[in-house]
Every structure is written in C-alpha cells, then in structure tokens.
C-alpha cells in the first residue's frame, strides 16, 4: 500500500504544475488535506489558495468530492478500487517556501503541491517527476535529497519517501541548473545553482563557492561530531539548492537539504586582490552556514512541541530564541572559524547585531521567549509599529547566545560544550528549555543557568559590554546615521517618505507617523523644500540661532498639510556601538574553538 504523486511541467506560461495522486487502497470517505504552513517558516500561509480544478475517479467512474474546509476535501469511494485525484497548483512564488514554475525553472516544496492523504501519513510515498516535452526545457534536470527509486540520467523519474513528513521536508528543483559535488568528512554534498543563465561558464567563481561551502560544512561537522566524525554524521547525502535572483534573499532548512536565494551580484567573482569576501558574498556564506547548522539545531535537536508537525494549524514554541537565535550566533562565527573572514570582520558583524537590537524599542516590551511564541502573528507580519512592539528572536537570540558563551568562558567552559551536552542528552532529538538549564546546572554553572533564564524571559538589556571586556574587546560609541538619530526609517526614492518612527525618538516628538511625506524644513519663516534627508541636514546646518532651537517642519498626511517642530538631535544622540580589539591573546581564546 502506498501513495503516489505524479507531477508534470507542461504549462510554464500558465505557471501551472499538474498533479496526479494515486491511492491504491482508499477509505470509503477518503480525506485529503493540503498543509497550511511549512516547517521552519512560522506563519499560516494558506497554500490551498493556489490549488484548483480538483477531480477524482476510480477507473472511469467519477467520484463525489466535498470540500470540508479551506484546505480539506472528502472523496466518496467504494473503498476498494484505486483512487486517482488530479488537480493543478498555480506556482509563481519565487520564495523558498512554496512553489515556482515558468519557462526558466521549476521549484516546489511538497507542502505546497502534494495533498496529504489522511489516515495514510506513515505509508511509503512516491513522487514521479515527468520530463517536460517542450524543446525549450530539453536540457532540464531534477535535483532533490529524496532517494531515487527509478530515474533517468537527468533525474526525471520516481523518488520515494518513507512517509508524508519526509516527503514534505524534501524540496525539488528542476531546470538547466549548474551543479557540483564535494565531500565533507566523507559525506557527499551537492550544490545546485539556478538563475545564472544557460552559459556553460557559470558566470562566477564556481571553484571558490564550492571550496568555501566545503570549508563551512567541514567546520560544522567537526563542531558537532569532533575531529574524526566518520559514521556519526546523521545523513549520507546533502543538497544545497541555491537560486540566484535579481534582488531576492532567504533560506529554509530541511533534514537533508536547504533552499537558498541570493542576489546574482552576491555570487563570488575571481578577484586575486580580495583579502576577504565582499559584503554580498559574505552574507551568502553566512546564509549557507546558518541553514546548514539547522541540519542539527532544529531539524534533529528540536523543540519537544514540534516532535510531530501538525500541518493544519500553528505549532507553538517559546524556543525559537534557541533554535534560530543560537544558530544566528554560530553562522558568522563559523565563517571566522573556517578562516573565511578575519576576527575584526567578525566583530563588525557582532556590532551590527548589537546595533540592530539597540535600535528596536520593542526589546523593552517583549522578551525573546514571547517573541518565539508570537512569531505566528508578529514576526512574519511586519508593519510600521513592529520595531516598537517586538524584538527579533534571531538578533536578540544571537546576543543571548553571545552572552551565554562569554559567561561560560569566565567559568572555564563555553557554549560549544553546552550544545554538545544537549545533543548527547537528547540523542539528537526533541528537547525542552528545562534541559538547557539542567545541562548547565549539572556542570556546576547554576549562576549561568539563572542568568540565561533571566535573559530569555526578561526585557532588560544584556550585559554585552562587560562580558566582551573579559575577552579583550571594548564596546565604543560612534555617531549614528541621521535616520537613527532622528529615530526614523525613511524611503527616499521619491521625496522623503516616513516608513517607521521609533518610540521615544525626536521624530515621534515632532508628530511624524509612518506614511507621512516630509516636505519642508527651516527656521522661522525661512523654509526650504526637502527631497532627501541630506537636504534636511543641510538646512539644519544653516542654523544661526541658538543650538537648541527646534527645526520647523512641514509634512503631508492623507493629503493634509501639517506643521510641527523637531528638536535637532546632537551628533552623539543614539550613538551606535563599534567593537575594538584591546587584547588579541584574550580574543583568541574566544574565537578559536
């Protein structure tokens, strides 16, 4: 008994993926369901909005279908004859979360394409990818981490998953992609890149991308399994699926693969003079490091609440500060450990995270544990008030990890040891928050356990400066950019349009709100039209009155002209942090594993 899906890609201009589902032994009232979310992206996304034209039959006889909810159907059958269900899925979402199909490529997560057959989730599931017949697609190939059952030389054919959950966690990419393979501690890794055209020359330094990815993988495998990890790595094959786009960015982890998006300009180019990666390429390497670390920290070591995924509703946990935040701490740290960036470059990235959290007034409103639980309604539903009311469990979670690591180092231990303890204690399986504190306490670090609990559940600022001093790093202030001193984020593509006003900032005191257009600024009756923030700053510098005199501002809201005063912020207002090395020997004890 099995469930078998067949997918075709014959209608690229319509962006429709054709699906045929065959159930060998259906129930008399066979229920089908399409997931409402995908693991790793904590938002109900309603994938069923893109499913259309569902039909069912047994042999030549059509079967009655009744829709029971937004994402569930019941099909009346005789309970004996194999059931065939056909439908189409509209696919034009270029993210890593759903499905995309046009004349250049196809990508899909089974959660967006494959109806779950309720009552048969644990039986083997097969998926057959039909080779496209269009001549324009004749060079296409298929890549997935699922084991092949019967495929041709280009990867078209049948793949098998042990159950629906495994299928759901296995994305597919189909196109004329560029592909390379490498070994990391004996484990085969495949790197597939789409979006770079049909040239035989990939258009970027392919050897560098492969070599750097390999170094990241080897570094992280050693982190989890030691210097001689053979036989301990929990997979024997891994696939990176990278799509290079004009302006995209993102990643989503899976048990045996990851889907990634970067800008084409972020791909490495051959530059023998470059001592370190460009900012864009460094960001790509950080993304690769982040998603690969998730192979252990979230896909295996995972919240106990998510031991079994319920695809019909939200799955709550307070632990995203650990699974996303601690992963965010390690992603750039591994770039430094792998020798891909220098210590000062790594510290600059830490400073960037410190400043991102410091610019978020919501850090005093919401703890990272609350942010984890509220991800379903807040993190993925960003609006103009989000920074004032919430904190990111990615960025503040990373700083919690930083503080925990540095606090443990003052006691002769480190965060690496804690992660290894949790992996051993759980057998690489589900864990609870209590286990984190128990692991610390059993090693004699009750004080660190109490500190960590406080950092996770309180809204107080973290003692970052003090802890960094102990490893030879000083936090020093430097002037913030003008938008941050004003406490506003703006869009300057066509005038000065306010996107966000920070709580308690001078922009809020002046009465600005998101959506306002800043039109003019000046002193008294001497008003000037402003089209950029640089214009505003020039007007402010012309001031001949007392230094504390407020700037007069005019702005438009909903078509109405409004006038107010803006106290001009001092140069040191809302200063941002920079990290300076004061003791290289002490720093080495932290940055070297």
C-alpha positions as CSV (number, residue, x, y, z in Angstrom):
1,X,0.0,0.0,0.0
2,X,1.4,3.4,-1.0
3,X,0.6,6.9,-2.0
4,X,2.0,8.0,-5.4
5,X,2.1,11.6,-6.8
6,X,3.0,12.4,-10.4
7,X,3.9,16.0,-11.3
8,X,4.2,17.5,-14.8
9,X,5.6,20.8,-16.1
10,X,3.8,21.2,-19.4
11,X,2.3,24.7,-18.9
12,X,5.1,27.1,-18.0
13,X,3.4,30.2,-19.4
14,X,0.3,29.5,-17.2
15,X,2.6,28.6,-14.2
16,X,0.5,25.5,-13.5
17,X,2.0,22.4,-12.0
18,X,-0.1,19.4,-12.9
19,X,-0.5,16.8,-10.2
20,X,-2.0,13.3,-10.3
21,X,-2.4,11.5,-6.9
22,X,-3.0,7.7,-6.8
23,X,-4.1,6.0,-3.7
24,X,-4.0,2.2,-4.0
25,X,-6.4,1.4,-1.1
26,X,-8.6,4.5,-0.4
27,X,-11.0,4.8,2.5
28,X,-14.7,4.9,1.7
29,X,-14.7,8.5,2.9
30,X,-11.2,9.5,1.9
31,X,-10.0,12.7,3.4
32,X,-7.3,14.9,1.8
33,X,-5.6,17.9,3.2
34,X,-3.1,20.5,2.0
35,X,-0.8,21.9,4.7
36,X,-1.4,25.5,5.8
37,X,2.3,26.1,6.7
38,X,5.8,24.8,6.1
39,X,8.1,23.9,8.9
40,X,10.8,26.5,9.6
41,X,8.6,29.4,8.5
42,X,6.2,30.1,11.3
43,X,3.2,31.6,9.5
44,X,-0.1,30.1,8.3
45,X,0.4,30.7,4.5
46,X,-2.8,29.1,3.2
47,X,-1.2,27.1,0.4
48,X,-4.6,25.8,-0.7
49,X,-5.3,29.2,-2.3
50,X,-3.3,28.0,-5.3
51,X,-4.9,24.6,-5.7
52,X,-7.5,24.4,-8.4
53,X,-9.5,22.1,-10.6
54,X,-9.6,19.1,-8.2
55,X,-11.2,15.9,-9.7
56,X,-11.4,12.3,-8.6
57,X,-12.2,9.0,-10.2
58,X,-12.0,5.2,-9.7
59,X,-11.4,3.6,-13.0
60,X,-13.6,5.5,-15.4
61,X,-16.1,6.5,-12.7
62,X,-16.0,10.0,-11.3
63,X,-16.2,10.3,-7.5
64,X,-18.0,12.8,-5.5
65,X,-15.8,15.4,-3.8
66,X,-16.9,17.6,-1.0
67,X,-14.8,20.4,0.4
68,X,-14.9,20.4,4.2
69,X,-12.7,23.5,5.0
70,X,-10.3,25.9,3.4
71,X,-7.8,23.1,2.9
72,X,-9.6,19.8,3.3
73,X,-11.6,17.6,1.0
74,X,-13.6,14.3,1.4
75,X,-14.0,11.9,-1.6
76,X,-16.6,9.2,-1.6
77,X,-15.2,5.9,-2.9
78,X,-16.1,2.2,-2.9
79,X,-13.3,1.6,-0.5
80,X,-11.6,-1.0,-2.8
81,X,-10.6,0.4,-6.2
82,X,-7.5,2.6,-6.5
83,X,-8.4,6.2,-6.4
84,X,-6.9,8.8,-8.8
85,X,-7.1,12.5,-7.9
86,X,-6.0,15.2,-10.3
87,X,-5.5,19.0,-9.8
88,X,-3.4,21.9,-10.7
89,X,-1.2,24.2,-8.5
90,X,-0.5,27.8,-9.5
91,X,3.2,28.4,-8.9
92,X,4.6,31.9,-9.1
93,X,6.1,32.5,-5.7
94,X,9.8,33.0,-6.0
95,X,10.5,32.4,-2.3
96,X,12.0,29.3,-0.7
97,X,8.7,28.5,1.0
98,X,6.2,27.5,-1.7
99,X,6.4,26.8,-5.5
100,X,7.6,28.5,-8.6
101,X,7.3,27.5,-12.3
102,X,8.0,29.3,-15.5
103,X,9.9,28.7,-18.8
104,X,13.3,29.1,-16.9
105,X,12.9,26.8,-13.9
106,X,10.6,25.0,-11.5
107,X,11.0,24.7,-7.8
108,X,8.5,23.3,-5.3
109,X,8.1,22.2,-1.7
110,X,5.7,19.2,-1.4
111,X,3.8,21.1,1.3
112,X,2.5,23.4,-1.5
113,X,1.9,20.7,-4.1
114,X,1.1,17.3,-2.5
115,X,-2.2,16.7,-0.8
116,X,-1.8,14.7,2.4
117,X,-3.8,11.5,2.4
118,X,-5.2,11.4,5.9
119,X,-5.0,8.0,7.5
120,X,-2.0,7.1,5.4
121,X,0.6,9.5,6.5
122,X,3.0,6.7,7.6
123,X,2.9,4.6,4.4
124,X,5.6,5.0,1.7
125,X,5.1,8.0,-0.5
126,X,6.4,8.1,-4.0
127,X,6.7,11.1,-6.3
128,X,7.4,10.9,-10.0
129,X,8.7,13.9,-11.9
130,X,7.7,13.8,-15.6
131,X,10.2,15.0,-18.1
132,X,8.9,18.2,-19.9
133,X,8.2,17.8,-23.6
134,X,8.8,21.4,-24.6
135,X,12.0,21.8,-26.6
136,X,12.9,24.8,-24.5
137,X,13.1,22.6,-21.5
138,X,15.0,19.7,-23.1
139,X,18.2,20.4,-21.0
140,X,16.3,20.5,-17.7
141,X,17.3,18.2,-14.9
142,X,15.9,17.3,-11.5
143,X,17.6,17.6,-8.0
144,X,16.2,16.6,-4.6
145,X,17.6,15.0,-1.5
146,X,15.0,12.2,-1.6
147,X,16.4,8.8,-2.6
148,X,15.7,7.8,-6.2
149,X,13.6,4.7,-7.0
150,X,13.9,4.8,-10.8
151,X,15.2,7.8,-12.6
152,X,17.0,8.6,-15.9
153,X,20.3,10.3,-16.3
154,X,18.7,13.8,-15.9
155,X,17.0,12.9,-12.7
156,X,13.5,12.5,-14.1
157,X,11.5,9.6,-12.7
158,X,10.4,8.3,-9.3
159,X,11.6,9.2,-5.8
160,X,10.5,7.6,-2.6
161,X,9.9,8.9,0.9
162,X,9.2,6.7,4.0
163,X,6.2,8.8,5.0
164,X,4.4,12.1,4.2
165,X,6.5,14.1,6.7
166,X,9.7,13.1,4.9
167,X,8.2,14.0,1.6
168,X,7.0,17.3,2.9
169,X,10.6,18.1,4.0
170,X,12.1,17.5,0.6
171,X,12.0,20.3,-1.9
172,X,12.6,19.7,-5.7
173,X,14.4,22.0,-8.2
174,X,14.1,21.4,-11.9
175,X,15.9,23.4,-14.6
176,X,19.1,23.6,-16.6
177,X,21.0,24.2,-13.4
178,X,24.7,24.3,-12.7
179,X,25.8,21.5,-10.3
180,X,28.8,20.4,-8.4
181,X,29.6,17.8,-5.8
182,X,32.1,17.7,-3.0
183,X,32.9,15.6,0.1
184,X,32.9,16.9,3.6
185,X,34.3,14.3,6.0
186,X,33.4,11.6,3.6
187,X,29.8,12.8,3.2
188,X,28.6,13.7,-0.3
189,X,27.3,17.2,-0.7
190,X,25.6,18.5,-3.9
191,X,25.5,22.2,-4.8
192,X,22.9,23.2,-7.4
193,X,22.6,26.8,-8.7
194,X,19.7,28.2,-10.8
195,X,19.2,31.7,-12.2
196,X,22.6,32.1,-13.8
197,X,21.5,31.5,-17.4
198,X,22.4,28.8,-19.9
199,X,26.1,29.5,-20.3
200,X,28.5,26.7,-19.8
201,X,30.6,29.1,-17.9
202,X,28.6,29.7,-14.7
203,X,29.4,33.4,-14.7
204,X,31.0,33.4,-11.2
205,X,34.0,31.8,-9.5
206,X,32.5,28.4,-9.1
207,X,35.6,26.9,-7.6
208,X,35.5,29.5,-4.8
209,X,31.9,28.9,-4.0
210,X,32.4,25.2,-3.8
211,X,35.6,25.4,-1.7
212,X,34.1,27.9,0.7
213,X,30.9,25.9,1.2
214,X,33.0,22.8,1.8
215,X,35.0,24.6,4.5
216,X,31.8,25.6,6.2
217,X,30.4,22.1,6.1
218,X,33.6,20.5,7.4
219,X,33.8,23.1,10.2
220,X,30.3,22.5,11.3
221,X,30.5,18.7,11.1
222,X,33.6,18.8,13.3
223,X,31.7,21.1,15.7
224,X,29.0,18.5,16.2
225,X,31.0,15.3,15.9
226,X,34.7,16.0,16.6
227,X,37.8,15.7,14.6
228,X,37.0,12.1,13.4
229,X,33.3,12.2,12.7
230,X,33.1,9.3,10.3
231,X,30.0,7.3,10.9
232,X,28.4,9.9,13.3
233,X,27.0,12.4,10.7
234,X,23.2,11.8,10.7
235,X,23.0,11.9,6.8
236,X,24.9,10.4,4.0
237,X,24.0,13.0,1.3
238,X,23.1,16.7,1.5
239,X,21.8,19.1,-1.2
240,X,22.2,22.9,-1.4
241,X,19.6,24.4,-3.8
242,X,20.7,28.0,-4.5
243,X,18.7,30.3,-6.7
244,X,20.5,33.5,-7.9
245,X,17.9,36.2,-8.5
246,X,17.9,40.0,-9.2
247,X,17.1,41.1,-5.7
248,X,16.0,38.1,-3.5
249,X,17.3,36.7,-0.3
250,X,16.3,33.9,2.0
251,X,16.8,30.4,3.2
252,X,14.8,27.4,4.5
253,X,16.3,24.4,6.2
254,X,15.3,20.8,5.6
255,X,16.6,17.5,7.1
256,X,18.8,16.6,4.1
257,X,18.8,19.8,2.1
258,X,18.3,23.5,2.1
259,X,16.7,26.0,-0.3
260,X,18.6,29.3,-0.6
261,X,18.1,32.6,-2.5
262,X,20.7,35.3,-3.1
263,X,21.3,38.2,-5.4
264,X,23.3,37.4,-8.5
265,X,25.7,40.2,-7.6
266,X,26.4,38.3,-4.3
267,X,28.0,35.3,-6.1
268,X,31.8,35.3,-5.9
269,X,33.9,36.5,-8.7
270,X,37.6,35.8,-9.4
271,X,39.5,38.6,-7.7
272,X,43.0,37.7,-6.5
273,X,43.3,41.0,-4.7
274,X,40.4,40.4,-2.4
275,X,41.6,39.6,1.1
276,X,38.0,38.8,2.3
277,X,34.6,38.1,0.7
278,X,32.6,41.1,-0.5
279,X,29.7,42.2,1.7
280,X,27.2,40.4,-0.5
281,X,29.2,37.2,-0.8
282,X,29.9,37.2,3.0
283,X,26.1,37.5,3.5
284,X,25.6,34.5,1.2
285,X,28.2,32.5,3.1
286,X,26.5,33.4,6.4
287,X,23.2,32.2,5.0
288,X,24.8,28.9,3.9
289,X,26.3,28.5,7.3
290,X,23.0,29.3,9.1
291,X,20.9,26.8,7.1
292,X,23.5,24.1,7.3
293,X,23.7,24.5,11.1
294,X,20.0,23.9,11.2
295,X,20.6,20.4,10.0
296,X,21.4,19.6,13.6
297,X,19.9,22.5,15.5
298,X,16.2,22.4,14.7
299,X,15.8,19.5,12.2
300,X,17.1,17.0,14.8
301,X,17.7,18.8,18.0
302,X,14.3,20.4,18.1
303,X,11.6,21.7,20.4
304,X,9.7,18.9,22.0
305,X,6.4,20.7,21.0
306,X,7.4,20.2,17.4
307,X,8.3,16.5,17.6
308,X,5.3,15.8,15.4
309,X,4.4,18.5,12.9
310,X,0.7,19.4,12.7
311,X,0.2,20.9,9.2
312,X,-3.3,22.1,9.9
313,X,-2.6,24.9,12.4
314,X,0.0,26.9,14.3
315,X,2.6,24.9,16.2
316,X,3.7,27.0,19.2
317,X,7.1,27.0,21.0
318,X,8.9,29.5,23.2
319,X,12.3,28.1,22.0
320,X,12.9,29.9,18.7
321,X,15.4,32.1,20.6
322,X,17.5,28.9,20.9
323,X,16.9,27.3,17.6
324,X,17.0,30.5,15.4
325,X,18.9,32.8,17.8
326,X,21.7,30.4,18.7
327,X,22.0,29.4,15.1
328,X,22.3,33.1,14.2
329,X,25.2,33.4,16.7
330,X,27.1,30.5,15.2
331,X,26.5,31.2,11.5
332,X,29.0,34.1,11.2
333,X,31.2,32.7,14.0
334,X,31.8,29.6,11.8
335,X,32.9,31.8,8.9
336,X,35.7,33.1,11.2
337,X,36.5,29.6,12.5
338,X,36.7,28.3,8.9
339,X,39.1,31.1,8.1
340,X,36.8,32.8,5.6
341,X,36.7,36.2,7.5
342,X,39.1,37.9,9.8
343,X,38.5,38.4,13.6
344,X,37.8,42.2,13.2
345,X,35.4,41.5,10.3
346,X,33.6,39.1,12.6
347,X,33.4,41.6,15.4
348,X,32.0,44.2,12.9
349,X,29.2,41.7,12.3
350,X,28.6,41.3,16.0
351,X,28.5,45.1,16.3
352,X,25.9,45.2,13.6
353,X,23.7,42.8,15.5
354,X,24.1,44.8,18.7
355,X,23.1,47.9,16.9
356,X,20.1,46.3,15.3
357,X,18.7,45.2,18.7
358,X,19.6,48.6,20.2
359,X,17.5,50.3,17.5
360,X,14.5,48.2,18.4
361,X,12.4,49.8,21.2
362,X,10.3,46.7,21.3
363,X,13.2,44.9,23.1
364,X,11.9,46.5,26.3
365,X,8.3,45.4,25.5
366,X,8.8,41.7,24.5
367,X,11.1,39.0,25.7
368,X,12.7,36.6,23.2
369,X,10.6,33.8,24.7
370,X,7.5,35.8,24.0
371,X,8.8,36.7,20.5
372,X,9.1,33.0,19.8
373,X,5.6,32.2,20.8
374,X,4.2,35.2,18.9
375,X,6.1,34.5,15.7
376,X,2.9,33.4,14.0
377,X,1.2,36.8,14.4
378,X,4.1,39.2,14.7
379,X,7.4,38.3,13.3
380,X,6.1,37.4,9.8
381,X,3.5,40.1,9.8
382,X,5.7,43.2,10.0
383,X,4.2,46.7,10.0
384,X,5.3,50.2,10.8
385,X,4.9,49.5,14.6
386,X,6.8,46.2,14.7
387,X,10.1,47.6,15.9
388,X,8.3,49.5,18.7
389,X,6.4,46.4,20.0
390,X,8.5,43.4,19.2
391,X,12.1,42.0,19.3
392,X,13.6,39.6,16.9
393,X,14.4,36.2,18.3
394,X,17.1,35.9,15.6
395,X,19.1,39.0,16.5
396,X,18.5,39.2,20.3
397,X,18.6,35.4,20.4
398,X,22.1,35.7,18.9
399,X,23.1,38.2,21.6
400,X,21.7,35.9,24.3
401,X,23.9,33.1,22.8
402,X,26.9,35.5,22.8
403,X,26.4,36.4,26.4
404,X,25.9,32.8,27.4
405,X,29.1,31.8,25.6
406,X,31.2,34.6,27.2
407,X,29.7,34.0,30.7
408,X,30.6,30.3,30.4
409,X,34.1,31.2,29.3
410,X,34.6,33.1,32.6
411,X,34.0,29.8,34.3
412,X,36.3,27.7,32.1
413,X,33.6,26.3,29.8
414,X,31.9,27.6,26.6
415,X,28.7,27.4,24.6
416,X,30.1,24.7,22.4
417,X,30.1,22.3,25.4
418,X,26.5,23.1,26.2
419,X,25.4,22.4,22.6
420,X,27.3,19.1,22.7
421,X,25.7,18.2,26.0
422,X,22.2,18.8,24.7
423,X,22.9,16.8,21.6
424,X,24.1,13.8,23.7
425,X,21.4,14.2,26.3
426,X,18.6,14.1,23.7
427,X,20.3,11.7,21.3
428,X,19.9,14.4,18.7
429,X,16.2,14.6,19.3
430,X,13.5,16.6,21.0
431,X,14.5,18.9,23.8
432,X,12.9,21.3,26.3
433,X,14.0,24.6,27.8
434,X,14.4,22.9,31.1
435,X,17.1,20.7,29.6
436,X,19.2,23.7,28.7
437,X,19.3,24.8,32.4
438,X,19.7,21.3,33.6
439,X,22.8,20.8,31.4
440,X,24.3,24.0,32.8
441,X,23.4,23.1,36.4
442,X,24.8,19.6,36.3
443,X,28.2,21.0,35.2
444,X,28.2,23.4,38.1
445,X,27.1,26.5,36.3
446,X,23.9,27.3,38.3
447,X,24.7,31.0,38.1
448,X,24.9,31.0,34.3
449,X,21.7,29.0,34.1
450,X,19.9,31.6,36.2
451,X,21.4,34.4,34.1
452,X,20.3,32.7,30.9
453,X,16.7,32.2,32.2
454,X,16.6,35.9,33.1
455,X,17.9,37.0,29.7
456,X,15.4,34.8,27.9
457,X,12.3,35.8,29.9
458,X,13.1,39.5,30.8
459,X,13.1,42.6,28.7
460,X,16.3,44.1,30.3
461,X,19.3,44.9,28.1
462,X,22.1,42.4,28.1
463,X,25.5,42.9,29.8
464,X,27.3,42.7,26.4
465,X,30.0,45.3,27.0
466,X,31.1,43.9,30.4
467,X,31.3,40.3,29.0
468,X,33.2,41.4,25.9
469,X,35.8,43.2,28.0
470,X,36.8,39.9,29.5
471,X,37.8,38.6,26.1
472,X,39.8,41.6,25.0
473,X,37.1,43.6,23.2
474,X,35.9,47.1,24.1
475,X,32.5,48.4,23.0
476,X,33.0,52.1,22.0
477,X,30.4,54.5,20.7
478,X,30.4,56.2,17.3
479,X,27.9,58.7,15.8
480,X,24.8,57.1,14.4
481,X,23.5,57.9,10.9
482,X,21.0,60.7,10.7
483,X,17.9,58.5,10.3
484,X,18.8,56.6,13.5
485,X,19.4,59.9,15.4
486,X,16.0,61.1,14.3
487,X,14.5,57.7,15.3
488,X,13.0,57.2,11.8
489,X,13.3,54.9,8.8
490,X,12.6,56.6,5.5
491,X,12.2,55.9,1.9
492,X,13.9,58.5,-0.4
493,X,13.1,57.1,-3.8
494,X,10.6,59.9,-4.4
495,X,10.9,62.5,-1.7
496,X,11.3,61.7,2.0
497,X,8.6,59.2,2.9
498,X,8.4,58.1,6.5
499,X,8.4,54.3,7.0
500,X,8.8,53.9,10.7
501,X,9.0,56.2,13.8
502,X,10.8,54.8,16.8
503,X,9.2,55.0,20.2
504,X,10.6,57.9,22.3
505,X,12.6,59.4,19.5
506,X,12.6,63.1,18.4
507,X,10.7,62.0,15.2
508,X,7.9,60.9,17.4
509,X,8.1,64.1,19.5
510,X,7.6,66.0,16.2
511,X,4.4,64.1,15.4
512,X,5.7,62.2,12.4
513,X,3.9,58.9,11.5
514,X,4.5,56.2,9.1
515,X,3.3,57.2,5.6
516,X,3.9,60.9,6.1
517,X,5.8,62.8,3.4
518,X,8.4,65.2,4.7
519,X,8.0,68.4,2.5
520,X,10.0,71.3,4.0
521,X,12.2,72.3,6.9
522,X,13.7,75.6,8.2
523,X,13.8,78.1,11.0
524,X,11.0,80.7,11.5
525,X,9.8,81.8,8.1
526,X,12.9,80.7,6.3
527,X,11.5,77.4,4.9
528,X,13.1,75.1,2.3
529,X,11.8,72.2,0.2
530,X,13.5,68.9,1.1
531,X,13.6,65.9,-1.2
532,X,16.2,63.9,0.7
533,X,17.5,63.6,4.3
534,X,20.7,65.3,3.1
535,X,18.6,68.3,2.2
536,X,17.2,68.3,5.8
537,X,20.7,68.1,7.2
538,X,21.9,71.0,5.1
539,X,19.0,73.2,6.3
540,X,19.8,72.3,9.9
541,X,23.5,73.3,9.4
542,X,22.5,76.7,8.2
543,X,21.1,77.4,11.7
544,X,22.4,80.8,13.1
545,X,20.1,80.8,16.1
546,X,20.7,79.1,19.4
547,X,21.8,75.5,19.1
548,X,18.8,74.2,21.0
549,X,16.3,75.9,18.7
550,X,13.9,73.4,17.1
551,X,13.6,72.9,13.4
552,X,10.2,73.8,11.8
553,X,9.0,71.0,9.6
554,X,6.1,70.7,7.2
555,X,4.8,67.3,6.1
556,X,1.8,65.8,4.4
557,X,-0.6,63.2,5.8
558,X,-3.5,61.9,3.8
559,X,-3.4,65.0,1.6
560,X,-3.4,67.4,4.5
561,X,-0.5,69.8,5.2
562,X,0.8,69.7,8.8
563,X,3.3,71.8,10.6
564,X,5.4,70.9,13.7
565,X,8.7,71.5,15.4
566,X,11.6,69.0,15.5
567,X,14.3,69.2,18.2
568,X,17.5,68.7,16.2
569,X,19.4,65.7,17.6
570,X,23.0,66.1,18.8
571,X,25.8,64.3,16.9
572,X,26.1,61.8,19.8
573,X,22.4,61.1,20.1
574,X,21.6,57.4,19.8
575,X,25.2,56.5,19.2
576,X,25.9,53.1,17.8
577,X,28.4,50.5,19.0
578,X,31.7,49.5,17.4
579,X,33.9,46.8,18.7
580,X,37.6,47.4,19.2
581,X,40.2,44.7,19.9
582,X,42.2,45.5,23.1
583,X,43.8,42.1,23.7
584,X,44.5,39.8,20.8
585,X,45.5,36.9,23.1
586,X,42.3,37.0,25.1
587,X,40.3,37.4,21.9
588,X,41.9,34.2,20.5
589,X,40.6,32.2,23.5
590,X,37.1,33.1,22.4
591,X,37.3,32.9,18.6
592,X,39.3,29.7,18.4
593,X,37.2,26.7,19.2
